[in-house]
Amino acid sequence: MSRRDRRISYIGNKIGNIAIDNANIKEGG
């Protein structure tokens, strides 16, 4: 895995976690 791919997947995971957090907040916890 190249350094660039690792950075992209890291950003992708961060965005995914934010989306999950937002969904949890909308559902009230």
PDB file of N, CA, C and O in Angstrom:
ATOM      1  N   MET A   1       0.855  -1.193   0.000  1.00  0.00           N
ATOM      2  CA  MET A   1       0.000   0.000   0.000  1.00  0.00           C
ATOM      3  C   MET A   1       0.891   1.245   0.000  1.00  0.00           C
ATOM      4  O   MET A   1       1.775   1.382   0.846  1.00  0.00           O
ATOM      5  N   SER A   2       0.658   2.132  -0.937  1.00  0.00           N
ATOM      6  CA  SER A   2       1.498   3.326  -1.010  1.00  0.00           C
ATOM      7  C   SER A   2       1.067   4.349   0.044  1.00  0.00           C
ATOM      8  O   SER A   2      -0.026   4.277   0.606  1.00  0.00           O
ATOM      9  N   ARG A   3       1.956   5.287   0.283  1.00  0.00           N
ATOM     10  CA  ARG A   3       1.647   6.310   1.289  1.00  0.00           C
ATOM     11  C   ARG A   3       0.405   7.100   0.877  1.00  0.00           C
ATOM     12  O   ARG A   3      -0.413   7.465   1.721  1.00  0.00           O
ATOM     13  N   ARG A   4       0.267   7.364  -0.433  1.00  0.00           N
ATOM     14  CA  ARG A   4      -0.878   8.152  -0.907  1.00  0.00           C
ATOM     15  C   ARG A   4      -2.177   7.379  -0.680  1.00  0.00           C
ATOM     16  O   ARG A   4      -3.180   7.956  -0.259  1.00  0.00           O
ATOM     17  N   ASP A   5      -2.159   6.077  -0.959  1.00  0.00           N
ATOM     18  CA  ASP A   5      -3.367   5.268  -0.745  1.00  0.00           C
ATOM     19  C   ASP A   5      -3.725   5.266   0.736  1.00  0.00           C
ATOM     20  O   ASP A   5      -4.901   5.325   1.098  1.00  0.00           O
ATOM     21  N   ARG A   6      -2.714   5.199   1.583  1.00  0.00           N
ATOM     22  CA  ARG A   6      -2.992   5.162   3.021  1.00  0.00           C
ATOM     23  C   ARG A   6      -3.651   6.460   3.452  1.00  0.00           C
ATOM     24  O   ARG A   6      -4.577   6.452   4.263  1.00  0.00           O
ATOM     25  N   ARG A   7      -3.169   7.591   2.902  1.00  0.00           N
ATOM     26  CA  ARG A   7      -3.763   8.883   3.261  1.00  0.00           C
ATOM     27  C   ARG A   7      -5.211   8.952   2.791  1.00  0.00           C
ATOM     28  O   ARG A   7      -6.072   9.451   3.516  1.00  0.00           O
ATOM     29  N   ILE A   8      -5.486   8.459   1.594  1.00  0.00           N
ATOM     30  CA  ILE A   8      -6.860   8.496   1.069  1.00  0.00           C
ATOM     31  C   ILE A   8      -7.779   7.646   1.948  1.00  0.00           C
ATOM     32  O   ILE A   8      -8.893   8.061   2.267  1.00  0.00           O
ATOM     33  N   SER A   9      -7.314   6.462   2.336  1.00  0.00           N
ATOM     34  CA  SER A   9      -8.177   5.594   3.137  1.00  0.00           C
ATOM     35  C   SER A   9      -8.365   6.192   4.532  1.00  0.00           C
ATOM     36  O   SER A   9      -9.426   6.029   5.134  1.00  0.00           O
ATOM     37  N   TYR A  10      -7.343   6.886   5.051  1.00  0.00           N
ATOM     38  CA  TYR A  10      -7.468   7.537   6.358  1.00  0.00           C
ATOM     39  C   TYR A  10      -8.541   8.619   6.295  1.00  0.00           C
ATOM     40  O   TYR A  10      -9.388   8.721   7.183  1.00  0.00           O
ATOM     41  N   ILE A  11      -8.495   9.431   5.231  1.00  0.00           N
ATOM     42  CA  ILE A  11      -9.507  10.484   5.064  1.00  0.00           C
ATOM     43  C   ILE A  11     -10.885   9.847   4.886  1.00  0.00           C
ATOM     44  O   ILE A  11     -11.869  10.327   5.450  1.00  0.00           O
ATOM     45  N   GLY A  12     -10.959   8.774   4.111  1.00  0.00           N
ATOM     46  CA  GLY A  12     -12.237   8.094   3.901  1.00  0.00           C
ATOM     47  C   GLY A  12     -12.813   7.582   5.212  1.00  0.00           C
ATOM     48  O   GLY A  12     -14.015   7.693   5.450  1.00  0.00           O
ATOM     49  N   ASN A  13     -11.956   7.019   6.066  1.00  0.00           N
ATOM     50  CA  ASN A  13     -12.433   6.523   7.354  1.00  0.00           C
ATOM     51  C   ASN A  13     -12.931   7.672   8.218  1.00  0.00           C
ATOM     52  O   ASN A  13     -13.942   7.544   8.908  1.00  0.00           O
ATOM     53  N   LYS A  14     -12.220   8.795   8.179  1.00  0.00           N
ATOM     54  CA  LYS A  14     -12.626   9.958   8.976  1.00  0.00           C
ATOM     55  C   LYS A  14     -14.000  10.440   8.537  1.00  0.00           C
ATOM     56  O   LYS A  14     -14.862  10.722   9.370  1.00  0.00           O
ATOM     57  N   ILE A  15     -14.205  10.536   7.208  1.00  0.00           N
ATOM     58  CA  ILE A  15     -15.496  10.991   6.682  1.00  0.00           C
ATOM     59  C   ILE A  15     -16.589   9.991   7.079  1.00  0.00           C
ATOM     60  O   ILE A  15     -17.690  10.391   7.457  1.00  0.00           O
ATOM     61  N   GLY A  16     -16.284   8.703   6.993  1.00  0.00           N
ATOM     62  CA  GLY A  16     -17.262   7.680   7.371  1.00  0.00           C
ATOM     63  C   GLY A  16     -17.640   7.793   8.835  1.00  0.00           C
ATOM     64  O   GLY A  16     -18.810   7.649   9.190  1.00  0.00           O
ATOM     65  N   ASN A  17     -16.650   8.052   9.693  1.00  0.00           N
ATOM     66  CA  ASN A  17     -16.939   8.175  11.119  1.00  0.00           C
ATOM     67  C   ASN A  17     -17.799   9.396  11.390  1.00  0.00           C
ATOM     68  O   ASN A  17     -18.705   9.343  12.222  1.00  0.00           O
ATOM     69  N   ILE A  18     -17.529  10.490  10.703  1.00  0.00           N
ATOM     70  CA  ILE A  18     -18.337  11.702  10.894  1.00  0.00           C
ATOM     71  C   ILE A  18     -19.775  11.425  10.455  1.00  0.00           C
ATOM     72  O   ILE A  18     -20.720  11.847  11.122  1.00  0.00           O
ATOM     73  N   ALA A  19     -19.945  10.717   9.332  1.00  0.00           N
ATOM     74  CA  ALA A  19     -21.294  10.407   8.849  1.00  0.00           C
ATOM     75  C   ALA A  19     -22.027   9.536   9.861  1.00  0.00           C
ATOM     76  O   ALA A  19     -23.218   9.732  10.103  1.00  0.00           O
ATOM     77  N   ILE A  20     -21.319   8.574  10.453  1.00  0.00           N
ATOM     78  CA  ILE A  20     -21.949   7.695  11.457  1.00  0.00           C
ATOM     79  C   ILE A  20     -22.347   8.525  12.679  1.00  0.00           C
ATOM     80  O   ILE A  20     -23.444   8.356  13.213  1.00  0.00           O
ATOM     81  N   ASP A  21     -21.461   9.419  13.123  1.00  0.00           N
ATOM     82  CA  ASP A  21     -21.777  10.275  14.274  1.00  0.00           C
ATOM     83  C   ASP A  21     -23.010  11.121  13.982  1.00  0.00           C
ATOM     84  O   ASP A  21     -23.888  11.246  14.835  1.00  0.00           O
ATOM     85  N   ASN A  22     -23.086  11.698  12.793  1.00  0.00           N
ATOM     86  CA  ASN A  22     -24.234  12.530  12.431  1.00  0.00           C
ATOM     87  C   ASN A  22     -25.515  11.705  12.440  1.00  0.00           C
ATOM     88  O   ASN A  22     -26.553  12.183  12.896  1.00  0.00           O
ATOM     89  N   ALA A  23     -25.457  10.466  11.940  1.00  0.00           N
ATOM     90  CA  ALA A  23     -26.636   9.605  11.922  1.00  0.00           C
ATOM     91  C   ALA A  23     -27.058   9.289  13.354  1.00  0.00           C
ATOM     92  O   ALA A  23     -28.249   9.274  13.662  1.00  0.00           O
ATOM     93  N   ASN A  24     -26.087   9.038  14.226  1.00  0.00           N
ATOM     94  CA  ASN A  24     -26.423   8.726  15.617  1.00  0.00           C
ATOM     95  C   ASN A  24     -27.078   9.922  16.293  1.00  0.00           C
ATOM     96  O   ASN A  24     -28.027   9.757  17.059  1.00  0.00           O
ATOM     97  N   ILE A  25     -26.584  11.120  16.019  1.00  0.00           N
ATOM     98  CA  ILE A  25     -27.168  12.325  16.620  1.00  0.00           C
ATOM     99  C   ILE A  25     -28.604  12.498  16.129  1.00  0.00           C
ATOM    100  O   ILE A  25     -29.489  12.834  16.916  1.00  0.00           O
ATOM    101  N   LYS A  26     -28.841  12.271  14.840  1.00  0.00           N
ATOM    102  CA  LYS A  26     -30.193  12.432  14.296  1.00  0.00           C
ATOM    103  C   LYS A  26     -31.164  11.446  14.953  1.00  0.00           C
ATOM    104  O   LYS A  26     -32.340  11.754  15.148  1.00  0.00           O
ATOM    105  N   GLU A  27     -30.653  10.256  15.291  1.00  0.00           N
ATOM    106  CA  GLU A  27     -31.519   9.250  15.891  1.00  0.00           C
ATOM    107  C   GLU A  27     -31.640   9.436  17.405  1.00  0.00           C
ATOM    108  O   GLU A  27     -32.290   8.640  18.083  1.00  0.00           O
ATOM    109  N   GLY A  28     -31.019  10.477  17.921  1.00  0.00           N
ATOM    110  CA  GLY A  28     -31.170  10.774  19.342  1.00  0.00           C
ATOM    111  C   GLY A  28     -30.210   9.992  20.209  1.00  0.00           C
ATOM    112  O   GLY A  28     -30.542   9.676  21.352  1.00  0.00           O
ATOM    113  N   GLY A  29     -29.030   9.667  19.706  1.00  0.00           N
ATOM    114  CA  GLY A  29     -28.063   9.038  20.576  1.00  0.00           C
ATOM    115  C   GLY A  29     -27.471   7.812  19.999  1.00  0.00           C
ATOM    116  O   GLY A  29     -26.631   7.174  20.634  1.00  0.00           O
TER     117      GLY A  29
END
